[in-house]
Amino acid sequence: MRKFIALVLWLLCASCVFASEPLVIQDQGSFMVGGTTVTNDGEFNFSDWLDQSGQTAYGDHAYVWYQVPVNAKKLPLVFLHGGGQSKKTWETTPDGREGFQNIFLRRGFSTYLVDQPRRGEAGFSTVASDGPIPPAYYDRTMFTLFRLGRWPKFYEDTQFPRDQESLNQFMRQGTPNTAPLDFNLVADSMAALLEKIGPSILVTHSQGGGCGWLTVSKTDNIRAIVAFEPGGSPRLFPEGEVPEAMNTSFGVIEGTAIPLEEFKKFTKFPIIIFYGDHIATEPTDNYGSDQWRAELALGRKFAELVNKYGGDVTIVHLPELGIKGNTHFMFSDLNNIEIADLMSKWLTEKGLDN
């Protein structure tokens, strides 16, 4: 009996050690990629340090933070955040657990986390802003829009941690645009990144999904796309096959037409698109649920058309797998290991984790 108890205690201790096993990084660093410059008129006056004449502004680049584990897999993961967010999306979760950055580093993938142009640590632009950035009075809106619940109540089965400090951390991780959002500018910077680092797996979230779709036509270095609830414009479809626009309490959700030959570029690599829970099946005044009713419908149509032309798109609606309560930020929800396992399983099936 004592030997049995000792064995159990040893196994428990071993599990604890494994859970906190050091993460060994071979290389890490950061750099800017893409961007533009604009030179002011006039001649620089050395004696007046405030004089902007003849000087050059650097901006509209992306900021990239990367880490490479020992014995890294061949293809890195490139993570692009969504609207109002930054690379923080993929880092530590609001309640202090490891996010996808560390989870996939532990699984042998190099990770590249991007702050898109005019956001976060890539804040400078060569385009003037609309003025000082005001406070963002949107906590109730974001609570509902990101499907944590319907303010002030969490959904009963939510996978978001319910404590006040986690909600506080979540609300504070947002960051504003320092100049107008430009989807093509973001896509240009993503293409420049992929040209710099080579073939990669692109992982996008929300508004970053639209930028990810645009990136496809700008580089040949995408080997797969993992999209977590891609939303916002553009939603790309071949000319003559754009679905009807859908009215929701969030607004009109509609597709954008592109030439068929350009659309067929989506058939060159596998794509998987994940959707969480509490997505409406009928029109509702709950704009968080209603937006994603339309986004999911257009996502299914996108997958149908890509596959029709010989592609390989998989749609994963988590409740259909019996996985309940996930928010718009499923990769940082309480069950983010389970979500990571689904992603890893797909990467293995597609031969992308060598």
C-alpha positions as CSV (number, residue, x, y, z in Angstrom):
1,M,0.0,0.0,0.0
2,R,2.8,2.4,0.9
3,K,4.6,1.6,-2.4
4,F,1.3,2.4,-4.2
5,I,0.9,5.7,-2.4
6,A,4.5,6.6,-3.1
7,L,4.0,5.8,-6.8
8,V,1.0,8.1,-6.9
9,L,2.8,10.9,-5.2
10,W,5.7,10.5,-7.6
11,L,3.4,10.6,-10.6
12,L,1.7,13.8,-9.2
13,C,5.1,15.4,-8.7
14,A,6.3,14.4,-12.2
15,S,3.1,15.9,-13.6
16,C,3.8,19.2,-11.8
17,V,7.3,19.3,-13.1
18,F,6.1,18.6,-16.7
19,A,3.5,21.4,-16.4
20,S,6.2,23.9,-15.5
21,E,9.0,22.4,-17.6
22,P,11.3,25.2,-18.9
23,L,10.7,26.4,-22.4
24,V,14.0,26.4,-24.3
25,I,14.4,29.1,-26.9
26,Q,17.1,28.9,-29.5
27,D,16.6,32.4,-30.9
28,Q,14.3,35.3,-30.4
29,G,14.0,38.9,-31.4
30,S,11.9,41.6,-33.1
31,F,11.9,43.7,-36.3
32,M,9.8,46.0,-38.4
33,V,8.7,44.9,-41.8
34,G,7.0,46.7,-44.7
35,G,6.0,50.4,-44.3
36,T,6.4,53.6,-46.2
37,T,8.3,56.9,-45.9
38,V,7.2,60.5,-46.6
39,T,9.7,63.4,-46.8
40,N,8.5,66.9,-45.9
41,D,9.0,69.8,-48.2
42,G,11.7,72.3,-47.5
43,E,15.3,72.2,-46.3
44,F,16.3,70.9,-42.9
45,N,17.5,73.6,-40.5
46,F,20.1,72.1,-38.2
47,S,19.9,75.0,-35.7
48,D,16.1,74.4,-35.1
49,W,15.5,70.9,-33.8
50,L,11.8,71.4,-33.9
51,D,11.8,72.3,-37.6
52,Q,10.3,69.4,-39.7
53,S,11.3,70.8,-43.0
54,G,13.2,68.3,-45.2
55,Q,12.8,65.5,-42.7
56,T,11.4,62.1,-43.3
57,A,8.6,60.2,-41.5
58,Y,8.7,56.4,-41.2
59,G,5.5,54.5,-40.7
60,D,2.8,52.1,-41.8
61,H,5.1,49.1,-41.1
62,A,4.3,46.0,-39.0
63,Y,6.1,45.0,-35.8
64,V,7.1,41.4,-35.4
65,W,8.2,39.6,-32.2
66,Y,9.5,36.1,-32.9
67,Q,10.8,33.1,-30.9
68,V,12.4,29.9,-32.3
69,P,12.4,26.8,-30.0
70,V,15.2,24.2,-30.1
71,N,14.7,21.7,-32.9
72,A,12.0,23.8,-34.4
73,K,9.6,22.4,-37.0
74,K,10.0,23.4,-40.6
75,L,7.1,25.8,-40.9
76,P,6.7,28.7,-38.5
77,L,3.3,29.9,-37.3
78,V,2.6,33.6,-38.1
79,F,-0.1,35.1,-35.8
80,L,-2.2,38.1,-36.9
81,H,-4.6,39.7,-34.3
82,G,-8.0,41.1,-34.9
83,G,-9.6,44.6,-34.6
84,G,-8.8,46.7,-31.6
85,Q,-6.2,44.2,-30.5
86,S,-2.5,43.6,-30.8
87,K,-0.1,40.6,-30.5
88,K,-1.2,40.5,-26.9
89,T,-4.1,38.4,-28.2
90,W,-1.8,35.4,-28.5
91,E,0.3,35.9,-25.3
92,T,-0.7,35.2,-21.7
93,T,-4.5,34.8,-21.3
94,P,-6.5,37.3,-19.2
95,D,-6.4,34.9,-16.2
96,G,-2.7,34.2,-16.5
97,R,-2.5,30.9,-18.4
98,E,-0.3,30.2,-21.3
99,G,-1.6,31.5,-24.6
100,F,-1.1,30.1,-28.1
101,Q,2.4,31.6,-28.3
102,N,3.7,29.4,-25.6
103,I,1.5,26.5,-26.3
104,F,2.8,26.1,-29.8
105,L,6.4,26.9,-28.9
106,R,6.1,23.9,-26.6
107,R,4.9,21.9,-29.5
108,G,8.0,22.8,-31.5
109,F,6.8,25.6,-33.7
110,S,8.6,28.9,-34.2
111,T,6.1,31.7,-33.6
112,Y,5.9,35.2,-35.2
113,L,3.5,37.6,-33.5
114,V,2.5,40.6,-35.5
115,D,1.3,44.1,-34.5
116,Q,-0.4,45.2,-37.7
117,P,0.5,48.7,-39.1
118,R,-0.9,51.6,-37.1
119,R,-1.5,49.5,-34.1
120,G,0.4,48.6,-30.9
121,E,4.2,48.7,-31.3
122,A,3.8,49.6,-35.0
123,G,2.0,52.8,-34.1
124,F,3.6,55.3,-36.4
125,S,1.9,56.2,-39.7
126,T,2.7,58.5,-42.6
127,V,-1.0,59.3,-42.7
128,A,-2.4,61.9,-40.3
129,S,-4.9,60.6,-37.7
130,D,-8.3,62.2,-37.1
131,G,-7.0,63.8,-33.9
132,P,-6.2,62.8,-30.4
133,I,-7.3,59.3,-29.5
134,P,-10.3,59.5,-27.1
135,P,-11.2,57.1,-24.3
136,A,-12.9,53.9,-25.5
137,Y,-16.2,53.7,-23.7
138,Y,-17.0,50.2,-25.1
139,D,-16.8,47.6,-22.3
140,R,-20.5,46.7,-22.4
141,T,-20.4,46.6,-26.2
142,M,-17.3,44.4,-26.3
143,F,-18.7,42.0,-23.6
144,T,-21.7,41.3,-25.9
145,L,-19.9,41.6,-29.3
146,F,-17.2,39.1,-28.3
147,R,-19.9,36.7,-26.9
148,L,-18.9,36.5,-23.3
149,G,-22.6,37.0,-22.5
150,R,-25.2,39.6,-22.7
151,W,-24.2,42.5,-20.4
152,P,-24.1,42.2,-17.4
153,K,-24.5,38.4,-17.3
154,F,-22.0,35.9,-18.6
155,Y,-23.5,33.0,-20.6
156,E,-24.1,30.1,-18.2
157,D,-21.6,27.8,-20.0
158,T,-19.1,30.5,-21.0
159,Q,-15.5,29.4,-21.4
160,F,-14.3,32.9,-20.3
161,P,-13.1,33.1,-16.7
162,R,-15.8,34.9,-14.6
163,D,-13.6,36.7,-12.1
164,Q,-13.4,40.4,-12.2
165,E,-9.7,40.7,-12.6
166,S,-9.7,38.5,-15.7
167,L,-12.4,40.7,-17.2
168,N,-10.3,43.8,-16.2
169,Q,-7.2,42.3,-18.0
170,F,-9.3,41.5,-21.1
171,M,-10.7,45.0,-21.4
172,R,-7.3,46.5,-21.0
173,Q,-5.6,44.5,-23.8
174,G,-7.3,46.5,-26.5
175,T,-5.4,49.1,-28.4
176,P,-6.5,51.9,-30.8
177,N,-5.6,52.6,-34.4
178,T,-3.3,55.6,-34.7
179,A,-4.5,56.2,-38.3
180,P,-7.3,54.8,-40.4
181,L,-7.4,51.0,-40.8
182,D,-6.2,49.9,-44.2
183,F,-6.7,46.2,-45.0
184,N,-4.5,46.3,-48.1
185,L,-1.7,48.0,-46.1
186,V,-1.9,45.2,-43.5
187,A,-1.8,42.6,-46.2
188,D,1.2,44.2,-47.8
189,S,3.1,44.1,-44.5
190,M,2.1,40.4,-44.0
191,A,3.3,39.6,-47.5
192,A,6.6,41.4,-46.8
193,L,7.0,39.3,-43.6
194,L,6.4,36.1,-45.4
195,E,8.8,37.0,-48.1
196,K,11.4,37.7,-45.4
197,I,10.9,34.5,-43.4
198,G,9.8,32.1,-46.1
199,P,7.0,29.5,-46.3
200,S,4.8,29.7,-43.2
201,I,1.4,28.8,-41.7
202,L,-0.8,32.0,-41.3
203,V,-3.0,32.1,-38.1
204,T,-5.5,34.9,-38.1
205,H,-8.3,36.2,-35.8
206,S,-11.4,38.3,-36.6
207,Q,-10.5,41.4,-38.6
208,G,-7.1,39.9,-39.2
209,G,-8.9,37.2,-41.2
210,G,-9.9,39.7,-43.9
211,C,-6.3,40.9,-44.1
212,G,-5.2,37.3,-44.3
213,W,-7.4,36.6,-47.3
214,L,-5.9,39.6,-49.0
215,T,-2.4,38.5,-48.3
216,V,-3.0,35.3,-50.4
217,S,-2.7,37.2,-53.7
218,K,0.5,39.0,-52.6
219,T,2.8,36.1,-51.7
220,D,3.4,32.4,-52.6
221,N,4.8,31.6,-49.1
222,I,1.5,30.7,-47.4
223,R,1.4,26.9,-46.8
224,A,-1.9,26.9,-44.8
225,I,-4.3,29.3,-43.1
226,V,-5.9,28.7,-39.7
227,A,-8.6,31.4,-39.2
228,F,-10.4,31.9,-35.9
229,E,-13.7,33.6,-36.7
230,P,-12.5,35.7,-39.6
231,G,-14.7,38.8,-39.9
232,G,-14.9,42.2,-41.3
233,S,-14.3,43.2,-44.8
234,P,-13.2,41.9,-47.2
235,R,-15.0,38.6,-47.4
236,L,-13.8,37.3,-50.8
237,F,-15.9,35.4,-53.4
238,P,-15.5,34.8,-57.2
239,E,-17.3,37.2,-59.5
240,G,-20.8,36.1,-60.2
241,E,-21.0,33.9,-57.1
242,V,-21.1,36.4,-54.2
243,P,-23.8,35.4,-51.7
244,E,-26.6,37.8,-51.0
245,A,-25.9,40.4,-48.3
246,M,-27.3,39.5,-44.9
247,N,-28.9,42.1,-42.6
248,T,-28.1,41.7,-38.9
249,S,-28.6,43.8,-35.8
250,F,-24.8,44.4,-36.0
251,G,-25.0,45.7,-39.6
252,V,-25.0,44.4,-43.1
253,I,-22.7,41.5,-43.7
254,E,-21.7,41.1,-47.3
255,G,-19.0,39.6,-49.6
256,T,-16.6,41.2,-52.1
257,A,-16.2,40.0,-55.6
258,I,-12.7,39.1,-57.1
259,P,-11.8,37.5,-60.4
260,L,-12.1,33.7,-60.4
261,E,-8.5,33.1,-61.1
262,E,-7.5,35.2,-58.1
263,F,-10.1,33.3,-56.0
264,K,-8.6,30.0,-57.1
265,K,-5.4,30.9,-55.2
266,F,-7.3,29.7,-52.1
267,T,-7.2,26.2,-53.5
268,K,-3.4,26.0,-53.4
269,F,-3.2,25.2,-49.6
270,P,-5.4,23.8,-46.9
271,I,-7.5,26.2,-44.8
272,I,-9.4,25.6,-41.5
273,I,-11.9,28.1,-40.0
274,F,-13.0,27.8,-36.4
275,Y,-16.2,29.3,-35.0
276,G,-17.2,29.4,-31.3
277,D,-20.5,29.2,-29.5
278,H,-23.6,31.3,-28.9
279,I,-24.0,32.1,-32.6
280,A,-27.6,32.8,-33.4
281,T,-29.5,30.6,-35.8
282,E,-32.3,33.1,-36.4
283,P,-32.2,37.0,-36.5
284,T,-32.0,38.5,-33.0
285,D,-31.3,41.9,-31.4
286,N,-28.2,40.4,-29.7
287,Y,-25.7,41.9,-32.1
288,G,-22.9,39.7,-30.9
289,S,-24.7,36.5,-31.8
290,D,-26.4,38.0,-34.9
291,Q,-23.2,39.2,-36.5
292,W,-21.7,35.7,-36.4
293,R,-24.9,34.1,-37.7
294,A,-24.2,35.9,-40.9
295,E,-20.4,35.5,-40.7
296,L,-20.7,31.8,-40.2
297,A,-23.2,31.5,-43.2
298,L,-20.7,33.4,-45.4
299,G,-17.9,31.3,-44.1
300,R,-19.7,28.1,-45.1
301,K,-20.3,29.5,-48.5
302,F,-16.7,30.5,-48.9
303,A,-15.6,27.0,-48.0
304,E,-18.2,25.5,-50.4
305,L,-16.9,27.6,-53.3
306,V,-13.2,27.0,-52.6
307,N,-13.8,23.2,-52.4
308,K,-15.9,23.4,-55.5
309,Y,-12.8,24.6,-57.4
310,G,-10.5,21.9,-56.0
311,G,-9.5,23.4,-52.6
312,D,-9.4,22.1,-49.1
313,V,-11.4,24.2,-46.6
314,T,-12.6,22.8,-43.3
315,I,-15.3,24.6,-41.2
316,V,-15.3,23.8,-37.5
317,H,-18.3,25.0,-35.5
318,L,-17.3,24.0,-32.0
319,P,-20.8,23.2,-30.6
320,E,-21.2,20.7,-33.4
321,L,-18.3,18.8,-31.8
322,G,-19.9,19.1,-28.4
323,I,-17.5,21.9,-27.3
324,K,-19.7,24.5,-25.6
325,G,-19.4,28.0,-24.4
326,N,-16.5,29.4,-26.4
327,T,-16.2,33.1,-27.1
328,H,-14.8,35.1,-30.0
329,F,-11.4,34.6,-28.3
330,M,-11.5,30.8,-28.2
331,F,-7.7,30.5,-28.3
332,S,-7.5,32.2,-24.8
333,D,-10.7,30.7,-23.3
334,L,-10.4,28.3,-20.3
335,N,-10.3,25.4,-22.7
336,N,-7.7,26.8,-25.1
337,I,-5.6,23.6,-24.8
338,E,-8.5,21.7,-26.2
339,I,-8.7,24.3,-29.1
340,A,-5.0,24.0,-29.6
341,D,-5.3,20.2,-29.8
342,L,-7.9,20.5,-32.6
343,M,-5.5,22.8,-34.5
344,S,-2.6,20.5,-33.9
345,K,-4.6,17.5,-35.0
346,W,-5.4,19.3,-38.3
347,L,-1.8,20.4,-38.8
348,T,-0.7,16.7,-38.4
349,E,-3.4,15.5,-40.8
350,K,-2.2,17.9,-43.4
351,G,1.4,17.1,-43.0
352,L,2.3,20.6,-41.7
353,D,4.0,19.8,-38.4
354,N,7.2,18.1,-39.6
